[in-house]
Amino acid sequence: QVQLLESGGGLVQAGGSLKLSCAASGSTIGNYHLGWFRQAPGKERKFVAGITGNSGTTDYDDSVKGRFTMYTDRTTVYLQMNSLKPEDTGIYYCAANNRWADLTTGSRRSYWGRGTQVTVST
């Protein structure tokens, strides 16, 4: 099992930056594919970025390519968010799954953190 705890959210002006962290415990982080998801108010949770557990290959939603960077160390997953826009506002969740397809589709079978709020003002 994996326990995930997000941090780093907050209020930032459009054009600003934030770095989210997701501390993983309970199992070796490298055994899992990892992802970040965003849930905007009134909307479903949406895949933002992912990194494979074996090769470290990253994948991003088109809306964040060139602005967000996901990376990991031995125990923590990070999401560096630059040039933030109001539409980036939402609760950001960290997820882990040993199946890439299940991870990126937001499967309930993934391990999930409790989320951290990001608000981007105009």
ROFI-901811 format. One line per 2 residues: number of its first residue (from 1); their letters; for each residue z, y, x of N, C-alpha, C. Coordinates in nm, 4 decimals, padded with zeros to 6 digits. Layout:
N
NUM) a) Z/Y/X/Z/Y/X/Z/Y/X  ...;
//
This chain:
122
1) qv) 00.0000/-00.1194/00.0829/00.0000/00.0000/00.0000/00.0000/00.1244/00.0863  -00.0493/00.2327/00.0285/-00.0566/00.3612/00.0982/00.0100/00.4670/00.0109;
3) ql) 00.0943/00.5480/00.0730/00.1509/00.6645/00.0051/00.0855/00.7887/00.0642  00.0439/00.8797/-00.0240/-00.0279/00.9997/00.0170/00.0434/01.1235/-00.0333;
5) le) 00.0573/01.2227/00.0524/00.1256/01.3460/00.0157/00.0459/01.4649/00.0660  -00.0074/01.5426/-00.0291/-00.0871/01.6596/00.0061/00.0000/01.7831/00.0272;
7) sg) -00.0508/01.8745/00.1081/00.0132/02.0040/00.1278/-00.0915/02.1031/00.1746  -00.0541/02.2306/00.1747/-00.1426/02.3327/00.2290/-00.2139/02.4180/00.1269;
9) gg) -00.1965/02.3875/-00.0008/-00.2616/02.4681/-00.1027/-00.1974/02.6059/-00.1136  -00.2620/02.6918/-00.1915/-00.2080/02.8255/-00.2102/-00.3093/02.9170/-00.2746;
11) lv) -00.2774/03.0448/-00.2718/-00.3633/03.1489/-00.3274/-00.4338/03.2211/-00.2136  -00.5650/03.2346/-00.2253/-00.6425/03.2987/-00.1203/-00.7547/03.3793/-00.1853;
13) qa) -00.7950/03.4862/-00.1199/-00.9057/03.5667/-00.1712/-01.0392/03.5003/-00.1394  -01.1375/03.5287/-00.2206/-01.2714/03.4772/-00.1954/-01.3159/03.5160/-00.0545;
15) gg) -01.3766/03.4199/00.0149/-01.4175/03.4409/00.1530/-01.3144/03.3956/00.2542  -01.1951/03.3652/00.2077/-01.0879/03.3228/00.2964/-01.0920/03.1743/00.3268;
17) sl) -00.9877/03.1283/00.3964/-00.9811/02.9886/00.4406/-00.8451/02.9281/00.4092  -00.8451/02.7977/00.3925/-00.7235/02.7187/00.3792/-00.7463/02.5848/00.4466;
19) kl) -00.6394/02.5252/00.4965/-00.6478/02.3890/00.5490/-00.5493/02.3017/00.4735  -00.6023/02.2020/00.4065/-00.5197/02.1064/00.3352/-00.4885/01.9877/00.4254;
21) sc) -00.3695/01.9332/00.4070/-00.3285/01.8142/00.4804/-00.2866/01.7068/00.3818  -00.3069/01.5840/00.4212/-00.2643/01.4704/00.3403/-00.1995/01.3699/00.4344;
23) aa) -00.0678/01.3604/00.4265/00.0061/01.2684/00.5117/00.0061/01.1304/00.4493  -00.0343/01.0328/00.5277/-00.0428/00.8949/00.4792/00.0668/00.8102/00.5424;
25) sg) 00.1262/00.7252/00.4630/00.2287/00.6344/00.5152/00.2189/00.5009/00.4413  00.2774/00.4008/00.4988/00.2846/00.2707/00.4350/00.1812/00.1716/00.4843;
27) st) 00.0749/00.2208/00.5439/-00.0278/00.1313/00.5950/-00.1113/00.2058/00.6966  -00.1829/00.1348/00.7773/-00.2675/00.1975/00.8784/-00.3815/00.2729/00.8119;
29) ig) -00.3888/00.4024/00.8391/-00.4852/00.4875/00.7709/-00.6281/00.4455/00.8002  -00.6504/00.3900/00.9176/-00.7853/00.3509/00.9554/-00.8396/00.2337/00.8774;
31) ny) -00.7541/00.1671/00.8025/-00.7992/00.0535/00.7218/-00.8672/00.0980/00.5928  -00.8644/00.2279/00.5641/-00.9126/00.2775/00.4358/-01.0186/00.3852/00.4534;
33) hl) -01.1039/00.3920/00.3540/-01.1883/00.5103/00.3374/-01.1026/00.6146/00.2675  -01.1221/00.7401/00.3032/-01.0370/00.8477/00.2529/-01.1216/00.9565/00.1890;
35) gw) -01.0640/01.0193/00.0886/-01.1410/01.1213/00.0197/-01.0561/01.2355/-00.0310  -01.1217/01.3485/-00.0539/-01.0614/01.4628/-00.1222/-01.1370/01.4862/-00.2521;
37) fr) -01.0606/01.5129/-00.3557/-01.1160/01.5401/-00.4880/-01.0576/01.6707/-00.5402  -01.1325/01.7351/-00.6288/-01.0863/01.8579/-00.6921/-01.0925/01.8423/-00.8439;
39) qa) -00.9867/01.8886/-00.9087/-00.9869/01.8939/-01.0549/-00.9691/02.0381/-01.0988  -01.0764/02.0961/-01.1487/-01.0714/02.2329/-01.1989/-01.0096/02.2319/-01.3388;
41) pg) -00.9562/02.3457/-01.3817/-00.8949/02.3523/-01.5153/-00.9907/02.3077/-01.6254  -00.9470/02.2129/-01.7047/-01.0275/02.1646/-01.8159/-01.1417/02.0729/-01.7787;
43) ke) -01.1478/02.0323/-01.6533/-01.2588/01.9482/-01.6086/-01.2072/01.8192/-01.5463  -01.2991/01.7249/-01.5289/-01.2617/01.5982/-01.4673/-01.2498/01.6135/-01.3159;
45) rk) -01.1778/01.5219/-01.2584/-01.1642/01.5194/-01.1138/-01.2991/01.4867/-01.0495  -01.3319/01.5591/-00.9424/-01.4645/01.5494/-00.8818/-01.4536/01.5262/-00.7315;
47) fv) -01.5380/01.4384/-00.6800/-01.5432/01.4119/-00.5367/-01.5856/01.5379/-00.4615  -01.5126/01.5683/-00.3545/-01.5438/01.6836/-00.2706/-01.5895/01.6392/-00.1322;
49) ag) -01.5130/01.5482/-00.0706/-01.5450/01.5038/00.0646/-01.4842/01.3669/00.0872  -01.5470/01.2909/00.1787/-01.4956/01.1586/00.2122/-01.5242/01.1246/00.3566;
51) it) -01.4455/01.0321/00.4100/-01.4656/00.9858/00.5472/-01.4437/00.8358/00.5490  -01.5364/00.7642/00.6137/-01.5255/00.6190/00.6158/-01.4187/00.5762/00.7159;
53) gn) -01.3529/00.4660/00.6838/-01.2446/00.4182/00.7685/-01.2918/00.3513/00.8957  -01.4113/00.2946/00.8943/-01.4577/00.2224/01.0118/-01.5281/00.3120/01.1127;
55) sg) -01.6224/00.3936/01.0666/-01.7028/00.4727/01.1598/-01.6654/00.6205/01.1640  -01.5864/00.6651/01.0681/-01.5519/00.8067/01.0655/-01.6652/00.8953/01.0156;
57) tt) -01.7613/00.8361/00.9492/-01.8726/00.9139/00.8946/-01.8256/00.9929/00.7729  -01.8670/01.1180/00.7653/-01.8248/01.2037/00.6552/-01.9372/01.2237/00.5538;
59) dy) -01.8953/01.2549/00.4326/-01.9892/01.2854/00.3251/-01.9285/01.3965/00.2425  -02.0135/01.4887/00.1966/-01.9644/01.6048/00.1233/-02.0468/01.6269/-00.0026;
61) dd) -01.9797/01.6790/-00.1042/-02.0538/01.7253/-00.2201/-02.1394/01.8446/-00.1770  -02.2547/01.8581/-00.2376/-02.3466/01.9655/-00.1997/-02.2819/02.1031/-00.2112;
63) sv) -02.1904/02.1196/-00.3047/-02.1305/02.2507/-00.3288/-02.0416/02.2970/-00.2143  -02.0011/02.2065/-00.1249/-01.9103/02.2442/-00.0164/-01.9706/02.2223/00.1223;
65) kg) -02.0902/02.1677/00.1283/-02.1530/02.1425/00.2590/-02.1670/02.2724/00.3364  -02.1306/02.2657/00.4632/-02.1378/02.3839/00.5491/-02.0159/02.4722/00.5415;
67) rf) -01.9292/02.4476/00.4444/-01.8081/02.5296/00.4291/-01.6798/02.4480/00.4511  -01.6804/02.3226/00.4109/-01.5624/02.2365/00.4228/-01.5858/02.1330/00.5322;
69) tm) -01.4774/02.0992/00.6026/-01.4823/01.9947/00.7043/-01.3633/01.9017/00.6860  -01.3911/01.7736/00.6804/-01.2862/01.6728/00.6662/-01.2728/01.5958/00.7960;
71) yt) -01.1485/01.5708/00.8388/-01.1249/01.4926/00.9588/-00.9864/01.4305/00.9508  -00.9622/01.3351/01.0388/-00.8340/01.2652/01.0373/-00.7787/01.2513/01.1792;
73) dr) -00.6476/01.2317/01.1876/-00.5874/01.1794/01.3090/-00.5235/01.0463/01.2703  -00.4289/00.9989/01.3422/-00.3773/00.8645/01.3162/-00.3051/00.8525/01.1827;
75) tt) -00.2471/00.9640/01.1347/-00.1641/00.9529/01.0147/-00.1935/01.0557/00.9070  -00.2805/01.1500/00.9341/-00.3019/01.2608/00.8411/-00.4507/01.2869/00.8209;
77) vy) -00.4837/01.3217/00.6984/-00.6208/01.3588/00.6632/-00.6234/01.5092/00.6358  -00.7234/01.5758/00.6869/-00.7317/01.7213/00.6731/-00.8597/01.7618/00.6005;
79) lq) -00.8496/01.8754/00.5327/-00.9685/01.9372/00.4746/-00.9645/02.0851/00.5094  -01.0473/02.1249/00.6035/-01.0590/02.2656/00.6402/-01.1602/02.3304/00.5463;
81) mn) -01.1156/02.4317/00.4742/-01.1998/02.4969/00.3742/-01.2226/02.6414/00.4153  -01.3460/02.6757/00.4413/-01.3837/02.8115/00.4806/-01.4747/02.8741/00.3751;
83) sl) -01.4880/03.0042/00.3811/-01.5757/03.0783/00.2888/-01.5491/03.0370/00.1445  -01.4236/03.0365/00.1085/-01.3844/02.9885/-00.0238/-01.4403/03.0768/-00.1340;
85) kp) -01.4717/03.0117/-00.2461/-01.5268/03.0779/-00.3635/-01.4344/03.0539/-00.4834  -01.4392/03.1406/-00.5821/-01.3549/03.1176/-00.7015/-01.3780/02.9806/-00.7654;
87) ed) -01.4991/02.9306/-00.7584/-01.5275/02.7987/-00.8176/-01.4659/02.6833/-00.7394  -01.4067/02.7106/-00.6241/-01.3335/02.6077/-00.5496/-01.1914/02.5897/-00.6034;
89) tg) -01.1527/02.6724/-00.6965/-01.0184/02.6654/-00.7541/-00.9947/02.5322/-00.8254  -00.8758/02.4773/-00.8054/-00.8397/02.3537/-00.8727/-00.7258/02.2843/-00.8006;
91) iy) -00.6893/02.1698/-00.8542/-00.5906/02.0852/-00.7869/-00.6668/01.9890/-00.6972  -00.6291/01.9846/-00.5713/-00.6953/01.8984/-00.4735/-00.6105/01.7736/-00.4502;
93) yc) -00.6756/01.6600/-00.4664/-00.6106/01.5307/-00.4497/-00.6692/01.4559/-00.3313  -00.5831/01.3855/-00.2621/-00.6225/01.2954/-00.1559/-00.6247/01.1546/-00.2132;
95) aa) -00.7198/01.0723/-00.1682/-00.7313/00.9360/-00.2179/-00.7688/00.8414/-00.1055  -00.7327/00.7142/-00.1239/-00.7656/00.6110/-00.0255/-00.8086/00.4848/-00.0973;
97) nn) -00.9078/00.4183/-00.0419/-00.9561/00.2933/-00.1003/-01.0294/00.2182/00.0099  -01.0240/00.0874/00.0064/-01.0968/00.0121/00.1084/-01.2389/-00.0202/00.0634;
99) rw) -01.2796/00.0318/-00.0521/-01.4174/00.0205/-00.0989/-01.4741/00.1603/-00.1186  -01.5818/00.1902/-00.0467/-01.6383/00.3254/-00.0483/-01.6847/00.3657/-00.1884;
101) ad) -01.7493/00.2749/-00.2571/-01.8014/00.3084/-00.3898/-01.6873/00.3405/-00.4856  -01.5798/00.2640/-00.4770/-01.4651/00.2913/-00.5630/-01.4016/00.4248/-00.5276;
103) lt) -01.3952/00.4546/-00.3993/-01.3364/00.5812/-00.3575/-01.4156/00.6979/-00.4134  -01.5450/00.7007/-00.3860/-01.6259/00.8191/-00.4183/-01.6465/00.8392/-00.5675;
105) tg) -01.6283/00.7344/-00.6454/-01.6399/00.7479/-00.7905/-01.5064/00.7790/-00.8566  -01.4030/00.7966/-00.7759/-01.2735/00.8341/-00.8306/-01.2022/00.7237/-00.9044;
107) sr) -01.2231/00.6024/-00.8603/-01.1637/00.4882/-00.9283/-01.0114/00.4992/-00.9371  -00.9581/00.4563/-01.0489/-00.8130/00.4526/-01.0637/-00.7517/00.3468/-00.9739;
109) rs) -00.8350/00.2594/-00.9202/-00.7838/00.1571/-00.8287/-00.7547/00.2156/-00.6906  -00.7967/00.3402/-00.6681/-00.7646/00.4053/-00.5406/-00.6163/00.4434/-00.5390;
111) yw) -00.5671/00.4651/-00.4191/-00.4352/00.5258/-00.4035/-00.4552/00.6768/-00.4106  -00.3658/00.7447/-00.4833/-00.3789/00.8882/-00.5045/-00.2503/00.9601/-00.4684;
113) gr) -00.2669/01.0806/-00.4130/-00.1531/01.1684/-00.3982/-00.1298/01.2455/-00.5266  -00.0317/01.3343/-00.5235/00.0040/01.4105/-00.6433/-00.0720/01.5417/-00.6544;
115) gt) -00.1388/01.5807/-00.5489/-00.2233/01.6989/-00.5549/-00.1555/01.8243/-00.5038  -00.2404/01.9203/-00.4658/-00.1934/02.0513/-00.4231/-00.2873/02.1560/-00.4835;
117) qv) -00.2292/02.2647/-00.5343/-00.3070/02.3649/-00.6064/-00.3727/02.4627/-00.5100  -00.5007/02.4848/-00.5307/-00.5755/02.5869/-00.4575/-00.6301/02.6865/-00.5595;
119) tv) -00.6005/02.8135/-00.5385/-00.6507/02.9182/-00.6261/-00.7229/03.0221/-00.5421  -00.8490/03.0471/-00.5763/-00.9300/03.1445/-00.5038/-00.9570/03.2614/-00.5971;
121) st) -00.9099/03.3773/-00.5591/-00.9252/03.4955/-00.6437/-01.0486/03.5754/-00.6029  -01.0984/03.6523/-00.6977/-01.2171/03.7354/-00.6692/-01.1773/03.8641/-00.6006;
//
